[in-house]
Amino acid sequence: MPRFFFHVRSACKDLSRDELGLDYPDVETAYLEVFRGAQGMMCEFAARSLNPQDYAVEIENDSGEVVFELPFSEVSGRQIP
């Protein structure tokens, strides 16, 4: 099963790296899990007085390739696709 790493990038390009990663059967499943997790993180941003619009999650495969990026601006107010 492929491993994916979920890094959080800020607008000023700071990166919080996921060093452990998680195993998912495919990229689509990883995306759905990231989308759900990002929705849950919205409250965390608010609690820290941070604007979630300034952040994105980069998903990297086990080869080190970024397979997609999910800006928090796409998560706000949307249902899981």
Backbone bond lengths (Angstrom), bond angles and torsions (degrees), N, CA, C in turn:
res aa  C-N    CA-C-N  psi(-1)  N-CA   C-N-CA  omega(-1)  CA-C   N-CA-C  phi
1 M - - - 1.455 - - 1.531 108.07 -
2 P 1.330 117.51 133.16 1.466 120.71 -178.59 1.530 112.22 -66.83
3 R 1.324 115.16 149.42 1.463 122.15 177.12 1.527 107.95 -105.87
4 F 1.334 114.60 138.05 1.463 121.63 178.18 1.521 109.10 -123.67
5 F 1.335 115.14 146.16 1.455 122.13 179.90 1.524 107.83 -117.37
6 F 1.320 115.73 138.53 1.462 121.94 -172.25 1.530 109.29 -117.86
7 H 1.321 115.63 101.50 1.458 122.11 -177.88 1.528 108.90 -100.95
8 V 1.335 116.09 140.74 1.463 120.50 177.21 1.522 107.84 -104.78
9 R 1.342 115.32 123.91 1.459 121.53 -178.92 1.525 109.40 -112.97
10 S 1.335 115.46 136.51 1.463 120.46 177.28 1.530 109.51 -93.81
11 A 1.328 115.56 169.48 1.462 121.07 -179.60 1.532 111.13 -61.72
12 C 1.325 117.03 -29.66 1.470 119.54 179.20 1.528 111.17 -86.60
13 K 1.335 116.41 13.09 1.464 125.05 173.40 1.524 114.65 75.23
14 D 1.341 117.76 11.10 1.461 119.48 171.94 1.524 107.72 -67.77
15 L 1.320 115.63 146.85 1.453 119.87 -175.70 1.519 109.97 -129.21
16 S 1.326 115.12 127.22 1.460 121.91 172.22 1.523 105.64 -99.70
17 R 1.325 116.06 108.98 1.466 121.26 -173.10 1.520 112.59 -87.61
18 D 1.317 114.58 137.53 1.457 122.92 171.92 1.530 106.14 -89.43
19 E 1.314 116.60 112.69 1.464 120.80 -177.41 1.534 112.50 -90.81
20 L 1.330 117.62 -15.90 1.466 120.57 -176.07 1.523 113.55 -97.28
21 G 1.312 117.09 -44.93 1.447 121.61 -178.64 1.520 112.48 73.45
22 L 1.316 114.87 173.29 1.462 122.82 178.28 1.518 108.94 -138.26
23 D 1.321 115.63 150.45 1.460 121.17 179.33 1.526 110.14 -92.90
24 Y 1.330 115.39 131.28 1.459 122.51 175.09 1.524 108.08 -136.92
25 P 1.318 118.01 152.88 1.467 119.90 -177.22 1.529 113.82 -66.93
26 D 1.360 116.98 -26.88 1.464 119.59 -177.42 1.528 109.90 -161.94
27 V 1.330 115.18 172.62 1.461 122.11 -178.63 1.525 111.28 -63.57
28 E 1.317 117.61 -38.54 1.464 120.92 -178.34 1.533 111.08 -61.64
29 T 1.325 116.66 -42.59 1.463 120.52 178.95 1.522 110.11 -66.12
30 A 1.322 116.61 -41.18 1.468 120.58 177.51 1.527 110.32 -60.29
31 Y 1.338 116.90 -42.75 1.466 121.00 178.96 1.526 111.10 -59.92
32 L 1.320 116.88 -47.70 1.466 120.05 -179.08 1.530 111.45 -61.06
33 E 1.310 116.75 -39.76 1.468 120.16 178.34 1.527 111.17 -67.03
34 V 1.320 116.80 -39.48 1.470 120.62 177.21 1.520 109.94 -64.56
35 F 1.318 116.80 -42.37 1.462 120.55 179.84 1.527 110.02 -60.02
36 R 1.329 117.15 -46.90 1.475 120.94 178.43 1.523 111.02 -61.26
37 G 1.316 116.33 -45.24 1.463 121.00 -179.96 1.519 112.09 -63.70
38 A 1.314 116.41 -39.06 1.462 120.85 179.41 1.523 110.90 -64.89
39 Q 1.328 116.73 -38.15 1.469 119.26 176.47 1.526 110.32 -60.49
40 G 1.314 117.03 -41.25 1.456 121.14 178.86 1.514 113.36 -67.91
41 M 1.329 116.68 -27.27 1.467 120.65 -179.07 1.519 112.77 -77.50
42 M 1.319 118.15 -14.96 1.465 120.87 -177.88 1.531 111.07 -57.64
43 C 1.313 117.96 -39.50 1.466 121.69 178.37 1.528 111.02 -66.16
44 E 1.312 115.58 -36.08 1.462 120.48 178.60 1.526 111.13 -63.22
45 F 1.326 116.75 -41.87 1.468 120.29 176.60 1.525 109.98 -61.69
46 A 1.317 116.79 -45.67 1.468 120.79 -179.13 1.523 110.40 -61.52
47 A 1.316 117.62 -41.99 1.469 121.47 -179.54 1.527 111.64 -62.68
48 R 1.318 116.66 -27.41 1.469 121.08 -179.61 1.527 112.15 -99.34
49 S 1.329 116.43 9.26 1.467 122.81 -178.80 1.527 112.01 56.27
50 L 1.325 116.02 39.34 1.459 122.11 177.45 1.525 109.08 -108.77
51 N 1.305 116.04 147.89 1.454 121.04 177.87 1.528 108.51 -89.67
52 P 1.328 118.51 113.56 1.464 119.95 -178.59 1.529 112.93 -62.33
53 Q 1.334 117.40 -21.46 1.465 120.79 178.67 1.528 111.79 -61.71
54 D 1.344 116.22 -17.50 1.464 121.64 -178.18 1.530 112.87 -89.43
55 Y 1.328 117.77 7.76 1.464 121.49 -174.15 1.522 111.92 -131.37
56 A 1.325 114.59 157.63 1.463 121.69 175.82 1.525 108.49 -147.33
57 V 1.307 116.04 156.52 1.462 121.83 174.00 1.524 107.18 -104.77
58 E 1.325 116.28 125.92 1.458 121.76 173.73 1.521 107.92 -100.08
59 I 1.306 116.71 130.23 1.455 120.99 179.39 1.521 107.38 -108.47
60 E 1.324 113.44 123.50 1.456 121.33 -176.00 1.529 108.75 -116.73
61 N 1.326 116.73 139.50 1.461 119.18 177.27 1.530 109.74 -83.97
62 D 1.315 116.30 178.45 1.463 119.55 -176.07 1.523 113.18 -72.46
63 S 1.336 117.54 -4.65 1.461 121.65 174.04 1.523 111.81 -92.46
64 G 1.351 116.45 -2.16 1.460 120.62 -179.76 1.516 114.19 88.13
65 E 1.331 117.41 8.52 1.459 122.35 179.79 1.528 109.72 -91.85
66 V 1.344 117.02 130.59 1.467 120.69 174.74 1.526 107.04 -73.31
67 V 1.336 115.95 116.89 1.466 120.01 -176.54 1.523 112.56 -93.45
68 F 1.327 117.36 -23.73 1.458 121.04 169.56 1.508 110.08 -168.94
69 E 1.319 114.19 164.46 1.463 122.36 178.31 1.521 107.57 -128.34
70 L 1.315 115.65 136.41 1.457 120.78 179.03 1.529 108.85 -120.45
71 P 1.342 117.60 101.07 1.468 119.82 175.31 1.533 109.76 -68.07
72 F 1.310 116.15 140.68 1.458 119.50 178.58 1.525 111.24 -62.91
73 S 1.330 118.18 -21.83 1.460 120.98 177.00 1.534 111.11 -63.14
74 E 1.335 117.67 -24.94 1.469 121.15 178.52 1.529 111.82 -83.95
75 V 1.319 116.72 -12.08 1.455 121.01 -176.78 1.517 111.80 -92.58
76 S 1.306 116.07 -36.39 1.460 122.36 -174.71 1.522 112.17 -56.01
77 G 1.335 115.49 118.16 1.449 121.30 175.20 1.519 116.01 76.81
78 R 1.323 118.43 4.35 1.463 121.13 -179.06 1.509 111.19 -104.04
79 Q 1.295 115.20 152.62 1.453 122.49 174.97 1.526 109.15 -87.01
80 I 1.316 115.60 159.17 1.459 119.59 177.04 1.519 108.40 -61.73
81 P 1.337 116.21 129.83 1.482 118.82 -178.01 1.519 112.00 -65.97
